[in-house]
Amino acid sequence: MEGRNMVNLIAEGRVYRGGAFEPLKEGKPAREKTMAYRILEKHNTSGNMDELKIKFDAMASHDITYVGIVQTARASGMEAFPLPYVLTNCHNSLCAVGGTINEDDHVFGLSAARKYGGIFVPPHQAVIHQYMRERMAGCGYMLLGSDSHTRYGAFGTMGVGEGGPELVKQLCRKTYDIAYPPVIAVYLSGKPQKGVGPQDVALAIIRAVFKNGFVKNKVMEFVGPGIGNLTMDFRSGIDVMTTETTCLSSIWETDEQTRGWYQTHGLEERYAKLSPEEGAYYDGVVMVDLDKVRPMIALPFHPSNAYTIEEFKANAQDLLRGVEKEAEGIFGKAEGLPGLVQKVQGGEVYVDQGVVAGCSGGTYENVMTVNAILRGRPIGQGVFNLSVYPASQPQFMALLKSGAAAQLMESGAILRSAFCGPCFGAGDVPANGGLSIRHTTRNFPNREGSKPSGNQMAYVALMDARSIAATALNGGKLTAATDVDYDAPDLSYTYDASIYDNRVYQGWGHAHPEEELVFGPNITDWPEQIALPENLMLEVASAIYDPVTTTDELIPSGETSSYRSNPLGLAEFALSRKDPGYVGRAKAVKALELKRRKGEADGEVKAFLGDAAPENTGIGSLVFALKPGDGSAREQAASCQRVLGGCANIAGEYATKRYRSNVVNWGMLPFILDGASESGIAVGDKIYLPGIREALQDGKDAVQAELIRDGQRSPITLKLPAMTEDERDIILAGCLINYYGQE
């Protein structure tokens, strides 16, 4: 298809010399000459670059995650934040109708920043990653965030997105432990043509590397002459989307444009020139010809489901029919589930909504370019509507002073405050059957607010802000920005720090331990978990054979926001979109375990355990999935299973390191099963794990178990590859909180 030569992959190791890549002919690979190696070495405390123990320079969380993190760290003995910790409020910003649940979280967050010495960014001031770019980035820094899109590589900063327990470890003065990751060069050449934006480049890369796992759990290191042809906002727009490749982190060469960005933001002392040394060795190469990138669209239900707009429009009916079939496979063949093919009319594709928002879309340059394309001309009085969310108040102020904000409003666009809602299904929810085009980070199932169980379904496609503006100019007729004429806007930008100075609480280094945390009624502690028993008898409470299971499917995003500080309340939503019967099954098993713990080994408990002794055999549930955990870093995808009595996951592989980390940190066994897709494991099967505690203590990387089905037992081998000693100790203790409580 047209556009397939935009990105090319070199799967073998290469040496970067003289601006070109050549095979390693002799000698040891010079991994130490990459930018990533030097930054990791600076932050490693182990003394062994093969097994890293990282301490970060700063951390960030938003208002869906920071309550649980602070609660866990407090229970683990934390008395003050030992590093700068930014608590932003950009996910749970909307009020809860009929209650004050969300604002209670914000009050808690401010009280935590005061008590422990943190930085508190009030709601609507900035989305998490824009604040971190503007105030916390630095060349050679490493930042950790409890959000998967923690990516600041364009600013010379290695960002890592992880589940909350990894931030807890930093708050408890522990380390982020990981084997030294492979590093993949991303070589940029050429210059994007007018009308092509950062989302187009990002989607072209994601399409090339996601399904084959080319950069999974690796560092993407951006090099090459094409970088100099990109503005900082353009680079950042590509960089933040590297999360959708499943890479571990990213880092870019820096230059005078980078220096200028730090100067503009009053942080010039944080600039340093970063580039790989001559002869740097890379484990693979992604070659990106920016000249050849064309406007892109990623169809539901993943950013990798991407096409050039030209090839999509040429095959629109077939491709949209394919999305409909995928929806049936994901959600089941619900009666009357609205389709997409009717969006094709007279050979054109018509969409219902456009959104430009968040850390990827809402940047100053994107919004200025949207305005340059519209130039105050109307988007029309039809169904199509356009919402624009500037990523921070300083950027919003610059848009106001430039006059762009007024022009956008004249066009009919709605300008909103900084909010991440369109990225995860809160705010700007389309009508039933609607197709929304968005410059946001994800288009996973339900990220537009659908409820398939009620036959309410909408669809999100990802596009660059430029083509969204071109589509708005044509009243919703899908249009590539390269097909419209516009004058490039003046992108000069003046940063006004007073907006943050006057409102953001800057408490780093100034803890007030005498002050009390402020709890709302929906903020609760984590339920008690017990240490791993000698043996386990587990029942399969859900079996998922989809090629990939996202964290959104493990725990939905949008509608659960008000319960993120209430572990038991949130757990009621676990797998609700993928397997509605899961919660009831897991609760039934947990009830047996509670009886067992009380010594009430009645007939029901004995029947469940069979010949296993109730005094030393724990009862629990497990989730089976072929490849779970793609997407968000949210720890609740695992913690909800745990509070419902979950003791393990069995997978063919884990989609991301961060999800596997969450499974471990919540005390569950992260089993790998060879041949998982042919195993036939089903809901109601049991897995008996005799001597599991001893096996973990002995460091075994495979355990012999029994699969029990209809009274028949068969042997099964479950693997625990690459488990660290700390990971084993956490599971033995029952969870991270218990682990720290032992110290």
ABEGO torsion letter per residue (X at the ends): XBGAAABBBBABBBBBBGGBBBBBABEBBBAAABAAAAAAAAABAAGBAABBBBBBABBBBBAAAAAAAAAAAAAAGBABBABBBBBBBAAAABBBBGBAAAAAAAAAAAAAAAAAGBBBBBBGABBAAAAAAAAABBBGBBBBBABAABBAAAAGBBBBBBBAAAAAAAAAGBBBBBBBBBBBBBBBBEBBBBGBBAAAAAAAAAAAAAAAGAABGBBBBBBEAAAAABBAAAAAAAAAAAAAAGBABBBBBBBAAAAAAAAAAGAAAABBBBBBBBGBBBAEBBBBBAAABBBBBBBOABAABBBBAAAAAAAAAAAAAAAAAAAAAAAEBBBGBBBAAAABBGGBBBBABBBBBEAAAABAAAAAAAAAAAGGBBAEABABBBBBBBABAAAAAAAAAAGAAAAAAAAGBBBBBBBAAAAAGBEGBBBBGBBBBBBBABABBGAAGBBAAAGBBBBBBBBBAAAAAAAAAAGGBBBBAAABBBBBBBABBBBBAAAAAAABBBABGBBBAABBBBBBAABBBBBBBBBBBABBBBBBABBBABABBBAAAABBBAAAAAAAABAAAAAAABGAAABAAAAAAAAAAAAAAAAAAAGBBBAAAAAAAEABBAAABBBBBBBBBABBGBEBABAAAAAAAAAAGBABBBBABBABAAAAAAAAAAGBBBBBBBGAAAAGBBBGBBBBBBGAAAAAAAGBABBBBBBBBGGBBBBBBBBBBGBBAAAAAAAAAGEAAAAAAAX
